[in-house]
Amino acid sequence: MPLLFFVIGLSLAVGAEFSPSIETYPRVRYQPRLSAQSILGMWESQFKQRKLPEKRVVAVWGLADEGESLSENSQGLSLARELSRAGAHVRIFDPRWGQDEAGKFLPQAEFVENLLSACQGATDLVVNSDLSLFQSPDWEKVKTAMKGKLFFDCMSLADADKVRAADLAHFPIGGHGWPPWLDEEYQNFVEILLHKTKPQDRILLLPSSPLTTLSPRARWYLLLNYAAAPRKLLIGGPSNASGTAPQYQDWVRERNRQGKLKGAALDSILEETQADWILWFKQSDDFKTSDWQLEAVR
Amino acid sequence: MMGFLGGLLVVLTAYLAGRLLMPNRTHYARSRYEELTTSILLGLATLMTAGMAATWALGTFSFGIATLLSLGFAGGGVWRIRREWKQAVEPCAFPVWERPLMLSLAIGSVAMTLAWPLNEFDPILHFGLKGKLLFGGESIRGEAFHALTGEFGRIMTHPNYPLGIPILEAWSAHFAGEWSDRWIQFPLAFWAFCLPGAVAFGLRRFGAQAARRGALVAACTPILYVMEFLHRGALDFAEAGLGAEKMLGGRGDLPVAAFVALACGLLLRGGRCRFLAGLAMTAAILSKNEGLALSAVLLLALALGALWNRGKGLKEFVLVGSAIAVLASPWLIHRTTLPAIDENYTEAVSYETVLHYWQEDESADKSPIPAKLYGEEWSEQSHWRPARIARYFGSEFIDVLSWGLLWLLFLLGIPQALRTPEIRWLLLFALGGLALYALILLVTPWFLIALHQKGIPARLILHLLGPIALLCSRVNQPKQDDPVH
């Protein structure tokens, strides 16, 4: 078995020219049951049990991936079945299969004819398939049709900026198959940071707006600290910021309680830390260069 | 190119340092394979220990220190090689048809390590950052390593992790003149290659067949390279070497396993090797905090083994204990000054905590995500930690994709190990190590299921691969063949 691992692993490395990139990683094949549990857990944590699954109307786009045939175990269908079993009203649109083909697997589900009909009055949207049709719809129209705003993106293929611009709450629960340091925008930003600052500089990291996610993937400052070394990155509450995922979650709450630093308080911190730069950031698990602003202090 | 040369130079220096310390060929028989692998491991242990001592004394790990130490060790190694040039070595223990297998595993493990640059969370953030700071000239007494407890300060995950691996990385970077995420791993690419050789060196005392069997058992255990490969079927093919299931690379677990295997192998050889076993355990301490706990368990096992054997073997306890006390002291003293922001098991292991988790179920308070999202593992199983730990350990023992038949062989070997005085301490160490990790998991301040999902029980038990391979191969030996000292 180790030999098999070496042969396959080294072939993969040769194919990627020994340099990992986002493309090196296969897209995550999510587990329907875990994804359904994520959605149920999210409802519970978001609404503190007030909105039970029975009160949710879930628009489900897609039952299986491009090129796949429909079966009882198709991943999109399985997820829809889990949500339906939990008590949610599931409304499905898939251009390939309707009531006749998929109804026998999902007796409680409603089947509709297009994207927007599925969203009409829905509290949640779940994208379950990699069909190109589902990747860039008119998100404004989707939001207008929906009653709620939760969008569970099992494929992680939607453009997060456009989704957020339409005021939908985007939860990419399919997860990223690739590690955050391979993010191209992050890598470009590192280049900019290294170019603009000197190796001996001290850079103070400050959130420019309330921190909005507890996702450990949003800890870009950990990666920047490594990539920018020997530049000295400084942060408020370094102990919890550097700690494990639960400590990081405490750190987010702490920072939000303290609010944005400004005026005399900011001057005092700058004096204390001897910072040469402030790196203002908005927190997100998707790295956006526009979320990071470098400001010279002296 | 410079990165490659820098890394290569460190490995060469390590080999020469190891050769300097290896006992002579006449009294401690070995094949060239055993000598090469044991020397590299011993040399890496020496570089880590000497590098830590120098860094502690001077505050920084500079190019000057790296060069001076390298010249000293390399010079000594060359002198030793010249002196022993004509001394004979034992023939290779492997029949011709097994050699390609061992060679492929050795080359494969080194190539697989270097095929990617640092590409995982722990190697980058727990170890790589510290190495980069040392390379950049930061003082280990300065704010980079200490300023984590104030209102504003520096960023560092696990600040109280030992500096052995970062020192090796910085060493490579110094010789290369640059930090390369790929080539600073060069000295870290040899753990899986050398561990089976160290096992064979220890077993050579019982003959060539024992050495051969020990090396094969260790080298063919999949978790030495990868954990649960093919567990997810086709996805593992598509992601081979990209995920965190890979054991190779800049992590701390494989070096601990390699140094523990080396220490046990050296202890089996006895004589001057016993002091070197202390050096190997020091290197385990310098690789990961678990090395310290394992050192205590080893000393306890040696002491109990000596009591069992009516005092025979007490010298091992004294020599190993003294060596660790002296060689590890720079790190242990420095460690007391470091902030323990997220991992402090010396405080966690208390009677109250043990009693708490023994009597009460684990709550979901520490779960990083809603516990419900862990599915069946949370909802359909007992929340009593001892039961959960027993289940995790049990599932490891039968996980053939990670461990092959190692645990079965171990289980079958226990009765005979109890009857064999010279290896009772090894059995006590293996069982003590398992008990230690069960205790650590019992009192861990983190959510146990989350740790399990990170492969924590398997990564901890990996540290015991060497002693278990030694024990299995010794007790399953049909008869003592051509024993040597």
Contacts between the chains, C-beta under 8 A, distances in Angstrom:
chain1	res1	chain2	res2	distance
A	1	B	222	4.9
A	1	B	229	6.0
A	1	B	230	7.2
A	1	B	401	7.2
A	2	B	105	6.0
A	2	B	108	7.0
A	2	B	109	7.9
A	2	B	220	7.2
A	2	B	222	5.4
A	2	B	224	7.3
A	2	B	225	4.7
A	2	B	226	6.9
A	2	B	229	8.0
A	3	B	101	7.8
A	3	B	104	5.9
A	3	B	105	7.0
A	3	B	108	6.6
A	4	B	229	7.6
A	5	B	112	7.7
A	5	B	222	7.5
A	5	B	225	6.1
A	5	B	226	4.9
A	5	B	229	5.1
A	5	B	240	5.8
A	5	B	241	7.4
A	6	B	104	7.4
A	6	B	105	7.9
A	6	B	108	3.4
A	6	B	109	7.5
A	6	B	111	7.2
A	6	B	112	5.6
A	6	B	225	7.5
A	8	B	237	5.6
A	8	B	240	4.2
A	8	B	241	7.9
A	9	B	112	5.5
A	9	B	115	6.9
A	9	B	240	3.9
A	9	B	241	3.3
A	9	B	246	7.8
A	10	B	108	7.4
A	10	B	111	6.0
A	10	B	112	6.4
A	10	B	115	5.9
A	10	B	241	7.7
A	12	B	238	7.9
A	12	B	240	5.8
A	12	B	241	6.3
A	12	B	242	7.1
A	13	B	112	7.9
A	13	B	115	3.8
A	13	B	116	6.2
A	13	B	241	6.6
A	18	B	115	5.9
A	18	B	116	6.9
A	18	B	182	7.7
A	19	B	116	8.0
A	19	B	117	7.4
A	20	B	116	5.7
A	20	B	117	7.6
A	20	B	119	5.5
A	20	B	242	6.7
A	24	B	242	6.5
A	25	B	239	6.9
A	25	B	242	6.3
A	26	B	235	6.8
A	26	B	238	4.2
A	26	B	239	6.4
A	29	B	235	6.2
A	33	B	375	6.4
A	34	B	373	7.2
A	34	B	375	6.0
A	37	B	372	6.2
A	37	B	373	5.3
A	37	B	375	5.4
A	38	B	373	5.6
A	40	B	372	7.0
A	41	B	369	7.4
A	41	B	370	4.1
A	41	B	372	4.9
A	41	B	373	4.6
A	44	B	370	6.6
A	44	B	372	7.0
A	45	B	370	5.6
A	179	B	119	6.7
A	179	B	120	7.3
A	179	B	121	7.4
A	181	B	119	7.8
A	181	B	124	7.1
A	199	B	136	7.7
A	204	B	152	7.3
A	216	B	368	7.2
A	221	B	155	6.3
A	222	B	125	5.7
A	222	B	155	6.4
A	222	B	157	6.7
A	223	B	124	7.6
A	223	B	125	7.7
A	225	B	129	6.9
A	225	B	154	7.9
A	225	B	155	4.3
A	225	B	156	7.8
A	226	B	124	5.7
A	226	B	125	6.2
A	226	B	128	6.3
A	226	B	129	4.8
A	226	B	132	6.8
A	229	B	129	6.6
A	229	B	132	4.7
A	229	B	133	6.1
A	229	B	136	6.2
A	230	B	132	7.4
A	230	B	133	7.0
A	230	B	136	3.5
A	230	B	137	7.5
A	230	B	138	7.0
A	232	B	143	7.8
A	232	B	144	7.3
A	232	B	154	6.5
A	233	B	154	7.1
A	233	B	155	5.7
A	234	B	152	5.5
A	234	B	153	6.4
A	234	B	154	6.3
A	234	B	155	7.9
A	235	B	152	6.9
A	235	B	153	7.2
A	235	B	154	8.0
A	235	B	155	5.6
A	236	B	151	6.5
A	236	B	152	5.3
A	237	B	151	7.4
A	238	B	147	7.1
A	238	B	148	4.6
A	238	B	149	7.5
A	238	B	150	7.3
A	238	B	152	7.0
A	238	B	153	3.8
A	238	B	154	6.1
A	238	B	155	5.9
A	238	B	156	8.0
A	239	B	148	5.3
A	239	B	149	5.5
A	239	B	153	7.8
A	239	B	339	7.1
A	239	B	341	4.6
A	240	B	341	7.9
A	241	B	155	6.3
A	242	B	148	6.0
A	242	B	155	5.2
A	242	B	156	5.5
A	242	B	157	5.3
A	242	B	159	7.3
A	242	B	341	6.1
A	242	B	342	7.7
A	243	B	157	7.7
A	243	B	341	5.5
A	243	B	342	4.4
A	244	B	342	5.2
A	244	B	368	7.6
A	244	B	446	6.5
A	245	B	368	3.8
A	245	B	450	7.6
A	246	B	366	5.7
A	246	B	367	7.8
A	246	B	368	5.3
A	246	B	446	7.4
A	246	B	447	7.6
A	247	B	341	7.6
A	247	B	342	6.2
A	249	B	368	7.0
A	269	B	152	6.0
A	272	B	152	6.7
A	273	B	152	5.2
